[in-house]
């Protein structure tokens, strides 16, 4: 297990038989009430089907259908309380999941915690890991209750269900996504206590969190642990670090990372190259960006439209308008359309350089692609004409207006 120097002293978590179709239709009709959001008054309660003393047998599957057809999720808990008092109450995981999902729709997360305690006491059925992953997802993604999500993970053994790396990584990723960086390390270090064997994905999530909070030294420390843990870093590992390095302007380190990746025999994908080319462009290193593009082609990695557009912007940023036009032709031949902004910039460049034929080509191609030049662009062209910097144009006025 890795020991990292992560930042903060973290507070401890506080864990905290067959029913007749006639009866079933009757129950459905009576459960399809609507509208009132909080069933507090006796008149509201009276609209809930009275199932507690109903004499007919109610199987778990029939109960599930009743909850699924319930229009007002706020009535879920009172209805479940009725069913749980029946002699034929025999819940299974599917019923518990249906009830919890309905309570989540009502945003009644306190009731979910109450129900989980009831389930723990009752021990009516065995629960799978997927059940708890669903609960954790509800707490984290719908309720924003990160502490409850963590508590659920650590409480799983109380239900005789031990977490695997699947649920463990789900919580780690939830913490990183919600920027709970100060808690990630403590949860990670608890893996052995939960009987979880970490995998490469666990380390990737940890690296992602460290990169997002700018702790690159710690991220590289985790990165160096891959071989010690008998893991092999993948494209995702390198891509995560690459993106963060470029985002923070640490381009030289990003280039070294690309070299290391190739030494390790891991092929970069188009997204990684795009990230690096974009980072070089934003730091004014256009020539190096083009070299990375050429390197990409030599290695047999197919550029995607984003790659081509990034190189085109690099050429335009560097005022290399003739080369930009040639590159645009290359894009068009491959079925890729340059952006409106690209046409705008290249036309401005051709106007500035008095390149009549090139401007003519760009305007025609822009119109063919379905773009409508804006007033500012026409003003720029007219200003050039009036100032005498462009003496003529081969693009007929009628064609411009007609398009």
C-alpha positions as CSV (number, residue, x, y, z in Angstrom):
1,X,0.0,0.0,0.0
2,X,1.2,3.5,-0.8
3,X,2.0,6.0,1.8
4,X,1.6,9.6,0.5
5,X,2.4,12.9,2.1
6,X,-1.1,14.2,1.4
7,X,-1.6,17.5,2.9
8,X,-4.2,17.6,5.6
9,X,-5.1,16.0,8.8
10,X,-8.4,14.4,8.0
11,X,-11.3,14.1,10.5
12,X,-12.6,10.6,11.1
13,X,-15.7,9.4,9.5
14,X,-18.8,8.9,11.8
15,X,-20.7,5.8,10.6
16,X,-23.2,7.0,11.7
17,X,-48.0,-16.3,-2.5
18,X,-49.9,-15.4,-5.8
19,X,-52.3,-12.5,-5.7
20,X,-55.4,-12.4,-7.8
21,X,-55.4,-10.0,-10.7
22,X,-58.5,-8.3,-9.3
23,X,-56.8,-7.5,-6.1
24,X,-53.7,-6.3,-7.9
25,X,-55.6,-4.0,-10.2
26,X,-57.4,-2.6,-7.1
27,X,-54.2,-1.9,-5.3
28,X,-52.7,-0.2,-8.4
29,X,-55.7,2.0,-8.8
30,X,-55.5,3.1,-5.1
31,X,-51.8,3.7,-5.3
32,X,-52.0,6.0,-8.4
33,X,-52.8,9.1,-6.3
34,X,-50.9,12.3,-7.0
35,X,-49.9,15.8,-6.3
36,X,-49.4,16.5,-2.6
37,X,-45.7,16.7,-1.8
38,X,-45.7,16.0,1.9
39,X,-48.2,13.6,3.3
40,X,-48.5,15.0,6.7
41,X,-52.2,15.5,7.4
42,X,-54.6,12.6,8.1
43,X,-56.6,13.5,4.9
44,X,-53.4,13.0,2.8
45,X,-52.6,9.8,4.6
46,X,-56.1,8.4,3.9
47,X,-55.3,8.5,0.2
48,X,-52.6,5.8,0.7
49,X,-53.8,2.2,0.0
50,X,-54.5,0.4,3.2
51,X,-52.4,-2.7,2.8
52,X,-51.4,-3.4,6.4
53,X,-54.6,-5.5,7.1
54,X,-55.4,-6.7,3.7
55,X,-56.2,-10.4,3.8
56,X,-54.9,-11.4,0.4
57,X,-51.3,-12.6,-0.2
58,X,-48.9,-9.9,-1.4
59,X,-45.8,-11.2,-3.0
60,X,-42.5,-9.2,-3.3
61,X,-43.0,-8.9,-7.0
62,X,-46.6,-7.6,-6.6
63,X,-45.3,-5.1,-4.0
64,X,-42.6,-3.9,-6.4
65,X,-45.2,-3.2,-9.1
66,X,-47.3,-1.2,-6.7
67,X,-44.3,1.0,-5.8
68,X,-43.3,1.3,-9.5
69,X,-46.8,2.6,-10.4
70,X,-46.8,5.1,-7.5
71,X,-47.3,8.5,-8.9
72,X,-46.3,10.5,-5.8
73,X,-42.9,9.3,-4.5
74,X,-43.6,11.1,-1.2
75,X,-46.0,8.4,-0.2
76,X,-43.3,5.7,-0.6
77,X,-42.3,5.4,3.1
78,X,-45.8,5.3,4.6
79,X,-46.8,2.6,2.1
80,X,-43.6,0.6,2.8
81,X,-44.3,0.8,6.5
82,X,-47.7,-0.7,5.9
83,X,-46.3,-3.6,3.9
84,X,-43.6,-4.3,6.4
85,X,-46.3,-4.9,9.1
86,X,-48.0,-7.6,7.1
87,X,-47.5,-11.3,8.0
88,X,-46.5,-12.0,4.4
89,X,-43.8,-9.4,4.4
90,X,-40.8,-11.1,2.8
91,X,-38.7,-8.5,1.1
92,X,-35.9,-9.1,-1.4
93,X,-33.2,-7.0,-2.8
94,X,-35.3,-5.9,-5.8
95,X,-38.0,-4.6,-3.5
96,X,-35.6,-2.7,-1.3
97,X,-34.0,-1.2,-4.4
98,X,-37.3,-0.1,-5.8
99,X,-38.3,1.6,-2.5
100,X,-34.9,3.4,-2.2
101,X,-35.1,4.6,-5.8
102,X,-38.6,6.0,-5.1
103,X,-37.4,7.7,-2.0
104,X,-34.5,9.2,-4.0
105,X,-37.1,10.7,-6.5
106,X,-38.7,12.3,-3.5
107,X,-35.2,13.5,-2.3
108,X,-36.0,11.9,1.0
109,X,-32.5,10.9,1.8
110,X,-33.1,10.7,5.5
111,X,-35.7,8.1,4.9
112,X,-33.2,6.1,2.9
113,X,-30.8,6.1,5.9
114,X,-33.7,5.0,8.1
115,X,-34.6,2.2,5.7
116,X,-31.0,1.0,5.6
117,X,-30.9,0.7,9.4
118,X,-34.2,-1.3,9.2
119,X,-32.7,-3.6,6.6
120,X,-29.6,-4.2,8.8
121,X,-31.8,-5.1,11.7
122,X,-34.3,-7.3,9.8
123,X,-31.7,-9.3,7.8
124,X,-34.5,-10.6,5.7
125,X,-32.3,-11.3,2.6
126,X,-28.8,-11.1,1.3
127,X,-27.8,-8.0,-0.6
128,X,-25.4,-7.8,-3.5
129,X,-22.6,-5.2,-4.0
130,X,-24.7,-3.6,-6.8
131,X,-27.4,-2.7,-4.2
132,X,-24.9,-0.7,-2.3
133,X,-23.3,0.9,-5.4
134,X,-26.8,2.1,-6.2
135,X,-27.2,3.6,-2.8
136,X,-23.8,5.2,-2.9
137,X,-24.6,6.7,-6.3
138,X,-27.9,8.1,-5.0
139,X,-26.1,9.7,-2.0
140,X,-23.3,11.1,-4.1
141,X,-24.8,12.1,-7.4
142,X,-28.4,13.0,-6.4
143,X,-28.2,14.0,-2.8
144,X,-24.7,15.5,-2.6
145,X,-24.3,13.5,0.7
146,X,-20.7,12.5,0.3
147,X,-20.3,11.5,4.0
148,X,-23.3,9.2,3.7
149,X,-21.8,7.6,0.6
150,X,-18.5,7.0,2.4
151,X,-20.4,5.6,5.5
152,X,-22.3,3.2,3.2
153,X,-19.1,1.8,1.8
154,X,-17.6,1.2,5.3
155,X,-20.9,-0.2,6.6
156,X,-21.2,-2.8,3.9
157,X,-19.7,-5.6,6.1
158,X,-22.4,-5.0,8.6
159,X,-24.8,-6.3,6.0
160,X,-22.5,-9.3,5.4
161,X,-21.5,-7.9,2.0
162,X,-17.8,-7.0,1.6
163,X,-17.0,-4.3,-0.9
164,X,-14.8,-5.2,-3.9
165,X,-12.5,-2.8,-5.8
166,X,-15.6,-1.9,-8.0
167,X,-17.5,-0.2,-5.2
168,X,-14.2,1.1,-3.6
169,X,-13.2,2.8,-6.8
170,X,-16.7,4.2,-7.3
171,X,-16.4,6.0,-4.0
172,X,-12.8,7.2,-4.7
173,X,-14.0,8.6,-8.0
174,X,-17.0,10.2,-6.4
175,X,-14.7,12.0,-3.9
176,X,-12.4,13.2,-6.7
177,X,-15.3,14.4,-8.9
178,X,-16.8,16.3,-5.9
179,X,-13.3,17.8,-5.2
180,X,-13.2,16.2,-1.7
181,X,-9.4,15.8,-2.1
182,X,-8.7,16.0,1.6
183,X,-10.7,12.7,2.2
184,X,-9.5,10.7,-0.8
185,X,-6.2,9.6,0.8
186,X,-7.8,8.4,4.0
187,X,-10.4,6.3,2.1
188,X,-7.6,5.0,-0.1
189,X,-5.5,3.9,2.9
190,X,-8.5,2.1,4.3
191,X,-8.6,-0.4,1.5
192,X,-6.9,-3.2,3.4
193,X,-9.3,-2.8,6.3
194,X,-12.2,-3.3,3.9
195,X,-10.5,-6.3,2.4
196,X,-10.1,-4.5,-1.0
197,X,-7.2,-5.2,-3.3
198,X,-6.5,-2.0,-5.2
199,X,-6.0,-2.1,-8.9
200,X,-4.6,0.2,-11.6
201,X,-7.9,2.1,-11.8
202,X,-7.5,2.9,-8.1
203,X,-4.1,4.5,-8.7
204,X,-5.5,6.3,-11.8
205,X,-8.2,7.9,-9.7
206,X,-5.7,8.9,-7.0
207,X,-3.5,10.5,-9.7
208,X,-6.5,12.3,-11.1
209,X,-7.2,13.8,-7.7
210,X,-3.6,14.9,-7.0
211,X,-3.3,16.5,-10.5
212,X,-6.6,18.4,-10.1
213,X,-5.3,20.0,-6.8
214,X,-1.9,20.7,-8.4
215,X,0.2,18.2,-6.4
216,X,2.3,16.9,-9.3
217,X,5.1,15.6,-7.1
218,X,2.6,13.4,-5.2
219,X,1.0,12.4,-8.5
220,X,4.4,11.2,-9.9
221,X,5.1,9.4,-6.6
222,X,1.9,7.4,-7.2
223,X,2.8,7.0,-10.9
224,X,6.2,5.4,-9.8
225,X,4.3,2.9,-7.7
226,X,2.7,1.2,-10.7
227,X,5.6,-1.3,-11.2
228,X,6.0,-1.8,-7.4
229,X,2.3,-2.9,-7.3
230,X,2.8,-5.1,-10.4
231,X,0.5,-2.8,-12.4
232,X,1.2,-1.3,-15.8
233,X,0.1,2.3,-16.4
234,X,-2.2,2.7,-19.4
235,X,-3.0,5.5,-21.8
236,X,-5.5,6.9,-19.3
237,X,-2.8,7.2,-16.6
238,X,-0.5,9.2,-18.9
239,X,-3.4,11.2,-20.4
240,X,-4.5,12.4,-16.9
241,X,-1.1,13.7,-16.0
242,X,-0.5,15.1,-19.5
243,X,-3.8,17.1,-19.4
244,X,-2.9,18.6,-16.0
245,X,0.7,19.5,-16.9
246,X,-0.5,21.3,-20.1
247,X,-3.3,23.0,-18.2
248,X,-0.7,24.4,-15.7
249,X,1.7,25.4,-18.5
250,X,4.3,22.7,-17.6
251,X,4.9,21.9,-21.3
252,X,8.5,20.6,-21.0
253,X,7.4,18.0,-18.5
254,X,4.5,17.0,-20.7
255,X,6.9,16.4,-23.6
256,X,9.2,14.3,-21.4
257,X,6.1,12.3,-20.3
258,X,5.4,11.6,-24.0
259,X,8.9,10.3,-24.4
260,X,8.6,8.1,-21.3
261,X,5.3,6.8,-22.6
262,X,6.9,5.7,-25.8
263,X,9.8,4.1,-24.0
264,X,7.4,2.1,-21.9
265,X,5.8,0.8,-25.1
266,X,2.5,2.5,-24.6
267,X,1.0,4.1,-27.7
268,X,-0.4,7.6,-27.2
269,X,-3.9,8.1,-28.6
270,X,-5.2,11.1,-30.6
271,X,-6.6,12.7,-27.4
272,X,-3.2,12.8,-25.8
273,X,-1.6,14.3,-28.9
274,X,-4.4,16.9,-29.1
275,X,-3.8,17.8,-25.5
276,X,-0.1,18.3,-26.1
277,X,-0.5,20.2,-29.3
278,X,-3.1,22.5,-27.7
279,X,-0.8,23.1,-24.7
280,X,2.1,24.0,-27.1
281,X,-0.1,26.3,-29.1
282,X,-1.3,28.2,-26.0
283,X,2.3,28.7,-24.9
284,X,3.2,30.1,-28.3
285,X,5.3,27.1,-29.3
286,X,3.7,26.6,-32.7
287,X,6.7,24.9,-34.5
288,X,6.9,22.3,-31.7
289,X,3.2,21.6,-32.0
290,X,3.6,21.0,-35.7
291,X,6.5,18.6,-35.0
292,X,4.3,16.7,-32.5
293,X,1.7,16.4,-35.3
294,X,4.3,15.0,-37.7
295,X,5.4,12.6,-35.0
296,X,1.9,11.5,-34.5
297,X,1.5,10.7,-38.2
298,X,4.9,8.8,-38.3
299,X,3.7,6.7,-35.4
300,X,0.6,5.7,-37.2
301,X,-1.9,7.5,-34.9
302,X,-4.7,8.8,-37.0
303,X,-5.4,12.5,-36.2
304,X,-9.1,13.3,-35.6
305,X,-10.9,16.6,-36.6
306,X,-9.8,18.2,-33.3
307,X,-6.1,17.5,-34.1
308,X,-6.4,19.2,-37.5
309,X,-8.3,22.1,-36.2
310,X,-5.7,22.7,-33.4
311,X,-2.8,22.7,-36.0
312,X,-4.8,25.1,-38.2
313,X,-5.3,27.5,-35.2
314,X,-1.5,27.2,-34.5
315,X,-0.7,28.3,-38.1
316,X,-3.2,31.1,-37.9
317,X,-1.8,32.2,-34.5
318,X,1.7,32.3,-36.1
319,X,0.4,34.4,-39.1
320,X,1.3,31.6,-41.5
321,X,-1.8,32.2,-43.7
322,X,-0.6,30.6,-46.9
323,X,0.4,27.4,-45.0
324,X,-3.0,27.6,-43.2
325,X,-4.7,27.6,-46.6
326,X,-2.8,24.6,-47.7
327,X,-3.7,22.8,-44.5
328,X,-7.3,23.7,-44.9
329,X,-7.2,22.2,-48.4
330,X,-5.8,19.1,-46.8
331,X,-8.6,19.0,-44.2
332,X,-11.3,19.4,-46.8
333,X,-9.8,16.6,-48.9
334,X,-10.2,14.3,-45.9
335,X,-13.8,15.4,-45.4
336,X,-13.1,17.7,-42.4
337,X,-14.6,21.2,-42.3
338,X,-12.5,24.1,-40.9
339,X,-14.4,26.2,-38.3
340,X,-16.0,29.5,-39.0
341,X,-13.4,31.2,-36.8
342,X,-10.7,29.7,-39.0
343,X,-12.2,31.2,-42.2
344,X,-12.5,34.6,-40.4
345,X,-8.9,34.6,-39.3
346,X,-7.5,33.4,-42.7
347,X,-9.5,36.0,-44.6
348,X,-8.3,38.8,-42.3
349,X,-4.8,37.5,-42.9
350,X,-5.2,37.5,-46.7
351,X,-6.7,41.0,-46.6
352,X,-3.7,42.2,-44.6
353,X,-1.3,40.7,-47.1
354,X,-3.2,41.8,-50.2
355,X,-3.6,38.2,-51.3
356,X,-6.6,38.6,-53.6
357,X,-6.7,35.1,-55.0
358,X,-6.3,33.5,-51.7
359,X,-9.1,35.6,-50.2
360,X,-11.3,34.7,-53.1
361,X,-10.7,31.0,-52.5
362,X,-11.4,31.4,-48.8
363,X,-14.7,33.3,-49.4
364,X,-15.9,30.7,-51.9
365,X,-15.0,27.8,-49.8
366,X,-16.6,29.4,-46.7
367,X,-19.9,29.8,-48.6
368,X,-19.8,26.3,-50.0
369,X,-19.4,25.0,-46.5
370,X,-22.6,26.8,-45.5
371,X,-21.1,29.6,-43.5
372,X,-22.6,33.1,-43.9
373,X,-19.9,35.8,-43.6
374,X,-20.9,38.3,-40.9
375,X,-21.1,42.1,-41.4
376,X,-17.7,42.6,-39.7
377,X,-16.0,40.4,-42.3
378,X,-17.6,42.3,-45.2
379,X,-16.6,45.6,-43.6
380,X,-13.0,44.4,-43.4
381,X,-13.0,43.4,-47.1
382,X,-14.6,46.7,-48.2
383,X,-12.1,48.7,-46.1
384,X,-9.3,46.9,-48.0
385,X,-10.9,47.6,-51.3
386,X,-11.5,51.3,-50.5
387,X,-7.9,51.7,-49.2
388,X,-6.6,50.3,-52.4
389,X,-4.8,47.4,-50.8
390,X,-6.9,45.0,-52.8
391,X,-7.4,46.3,-56.4
392,X,-9.9,43.6,-57.5
393,X,-11.6,40.4,-56.7
394,X,-12.4,37.4,-58.8
395,X,-15.5,36.7,-56.7
396,X,-18.6,38.1,-58.5
397,X,-20.8,40.4,-56.4
398,X,-23.9,38.5,-57.6
399,X,-22.5,35.2,-56.3
400,X,-21.8,36.7,-52.9
401,X,-25.2,38.2,-52.6
402,X,-27.0,35.2,-54.1
403,X,-25.4,32.9,-51.6
